Amino acid sequence: MTTDSAPLLEGRDLLQLYAAPTGPTQALRGVDIAVRGGRISAVTGPSGSGKSTLLAVLAMRERPAGGELRHRGRLVAGLSRRQLQSLRRREIGWVAQRPTHSLFPQLDALGQILEMARLRGVPCDDNAARASLAEVDLEEVARAKPAVLSGGEQQRLAVAAAAVGAPALLVADEPTAELDDDSAALVLRLLRDRASQGSAVVVATHDARAIAAADTVYRFRHGVLSGSQDAGRDHTTTIDGQGRLQLPPEALPLFPDRRVVVTVVDGHVELRRAE
């Protein structure tokens, strides 16, 4: 697996606002995140926690209301609409939560792959396009349009199209949500293959299968990054201005009454259950 030392994308203090009947609502509140090539990053958390908003910002489909987003070290805020469109086409694969939003309704499955390759500037003929469909077991529906495909088939097709040419950034919102185990395994294998080719893969997910396949898991709550964990490494969490931190879910059962004794010893902090 090839991993770039410098982040492909880096967000600092990202803020996003949405209009609501009661006034502006903060969907992202001061998020810091770095996304590197060669890795799968999973963004997880309760519904409404800000996962989809973060993905839309990272995929440059929305401009953040505040903070900085840098692509290869360059401020995205300084790009024109035309430059952003060109960047998205060349370097970003996008899978919306509703897969039909990522597909061309007038094109069959084979045409989806060929058109995405054309937009991305990637050489692709019918044989190569069929090979892309075979990665997600869709070669039998190569001439079918999205409207006649099942939801799971649409989802697999959207991922296959977004992954054409191993784009620098591949962003997918709940890519395995509607899939059985066999189909989910195909999608996760494809995402891992693109990461091995150098793509930075970011998925928003509730799916334990996708979380287990990730190299890094970011946990969100109420628009705030509450913690992150690399595969096989310790969990990293954040401490807010009042000194509060969020423990990883696997640690919560150790504190059933939510009371904890905190001891500072030789510069180390120890947590133990209150007796």
N, C-alpha and C positions, 0 to 999 in steps of 0.2 A: 504494500500500500504506500502510495506517495503522499506525503503530508507536507504542505508548505509551512515554513517556519513563520512567515508573516501572515496575518489574517487576510483572507480574500475580502471579507466584510468586517467592519468594526463599528459598532454602535455605542455612542456615549451619551448617557443621560437622555435617552429617547423618550419623547412625550407625544402622545396622540390624544386628540380630543374629538368627541362626537356630540352632536346636538341631541338633546333630550328634552322632553316636556318640562322637566324641572331645571333645565339649564345645561351648560356644557358638562359632559361626563368624561373623565380621564380613563381611556382604555389602556394606555401605557403611562407609567409614572416613574420616570427616571431609570430606564432600563439600560444596563451596560452588557454588551454581548460581543463576542468575537467568533467568527465562523471561518474555519480553515479548510483548505482543499484536502481531499483524501479521507475525510471523516463524515460519519453520519451523526447528526445532532438531532435529538428528539426534544420537542418542546411539549410539556405535559402540564396538566392542571385542570381544575374544574371548568365546566362550561361557563363562559363569560369572563374568564380570567385574563384574557388578552392574547391568547395563543394565535388566533387567526389574524388579529390586527398586527401582531409582531411579524408574522410571515408576509403579510401584504407590504409592510414597510421594508423588510429585508429583500423582497423580490422587486422593490421599487415600483410597485403598483400604487402605492400611496406615499406621499411625502409626509414625514413626521411634522407635528406641530412645533416641536422643539427638540433640542439636542443635535447631535451630529451623527451622520451616517457616512462612512468612508468606504469606497470601493477601490481596492488596490492602493490605498493611501490617499485617494483623491476624494474631496468632499462632493457628495452626490448633489447637495443643494446648489452647487455651481453649474450643474448640467442643464441645458435647455430641454424643452419637451422633445425636440427631435433627437437630441443626443441620448436622452433616456430611452426613447423608443428603439433606437439603434442598438443600444446596450442590452436592452431586454431581449431583443431578437437574437443577437449574436451569442450572448453569454448566460442567459437565464432560462431555465426550464420551469414552467409553472403549472401546478395541478391544483385547481380550485376544489373547495370542499364538495361542490356539486360538479362532477366531472364534465357534464355537458357544457359548462361554462368555459371549459378549456379545449373544446372540440369544435371543428367546423361542421355545422349541421348538414351542409350540402355535399360533403365528401365522405366516401366510404373509408373503411379502416385503413386500407392500403394508401389511399389518398392523404389521410391524416399524417402518416409517416413521411410521405414524399413532400408534402407541403411544408412540414416543419423543417425538414432537411433543407429545402430551398430557402426558407426564410433565414435559417441559421448559416447558410453558405457551406453546407456539408455535402460532399458527393454522395449520392444515393440513387440506386436504380431499383427496379421492381424486386430483384432477388434480395438486395440488402434490406429493403422495406419489409419483405416477407420474413426475413430473419429476425427483424425487430419484433414483429408480431408473434413469431414463434417463441420469443423469450417469455411472453406472458400467455402462451397457449391460445392465441387468437388467429392462427393461420387459417382455420376453417371459416372464419367470418370476414376474410379479407375484403370481400365485395359488399359488405353490409354497412349501411349508414348508422350513425349513433341512435337514431329514433327507434330502430328495430332491435337494438342490443339490450341485454339485461343491464341492470344497474351495476352488477359486478363486472360485466364485460366492458361497459363504458369506463369504469374506474381503471381497469387494467390498460385499456387503450389510451386513456389520458396520460397515464404514467409512462407508457412506452413512447408516446409521441414527445412528451416533455424531455425524455432521456436521450433522444436522438443526438448522436455526435458527442455524448458525454459533455454537456455544457459545464462551464466553470461553476455555476451555481444551479442546483436542482432543488426546488422548493415545492413541497407537497403537503396539502392540508387534509389530514385524515385519509391517507392513501390506501389503508387496509380496512377501513371501518365496515365496509359492506361485504367483505370477502371471507370465504371459508378458509380453513387452514391451508389447503393445497394452493389456492390462488394467492393467499397472503404470502406464502413461502416464495412463490414465483416473483411477486413484486419486491419483496425484501431482498431476494437474490439479485434482481436487476439493480436495485439501489446500491447494494454492496459492490456490484461489478462496476458501476459508474464511479463510486468512491475510489475503487482500486485504480481507476484510470485518472484520478486526480480531481474529480468533481467534489465540491462542497455540497453535501446533501443535508437539507433541513426539513424535518417533518413535524407537524403538529399532530398529536395523537393521544387517544385514551387507551390505545390497544397495547396490552402487555407484550404481545409478540413483537411489535415495532419498537417498544421501549427496550426490550431485551437485545434487539439487534443493533442498538445505537452505541456509538463510541462515547458520546457525552449526552447526558440527560439534564435539561434545564427545567426546573419546576417553577410554575407561575401561580400567583394568587393575587387577585384584585389588581391586575396590571403591574405587579411588582415581581421581579425575579427573586424568588425566595431561596433558591439554592441550585447548585449544579453538582454533577457527579460524573467523573470519567469511569469507564468500564474498568473494574478491577482496582479502583482507587478509592480514597476516602471521599466522603460527601463534603462539598463546599457549600456553605450557606452564607447569608448576609446578616449583618447586625444593623438595626436601624438606629436613628438618632437617640432613641430612648433606651438603647441597650438590649432590645428584644431580638431574638433569633428564632428561626423556624427549624425544628428538627426534621430529618427525613422521615417519611411514613413508616419505614421499618423500625425506627427507634421509638415511636410513640407507644407501642404496647408495653415498653419497659417502664412507663410512667402512667399507669392506669388512672391515678387520681390527679394527674397533671401537676404534681408537686415535685420539685427537684431541689436537691441540696447542691450548691455551687461552692467549690473549694479552689482557691488559687494556691498552687504549690510550686515554688521554684520557676515561676514564669509560665506554668502550665495550668489550664483550667480543667477541673474534673467535675463531671456531673454524676450524681447518684440519686437513686430513688429515696424520697423522704420516708422514714419509718414511722 
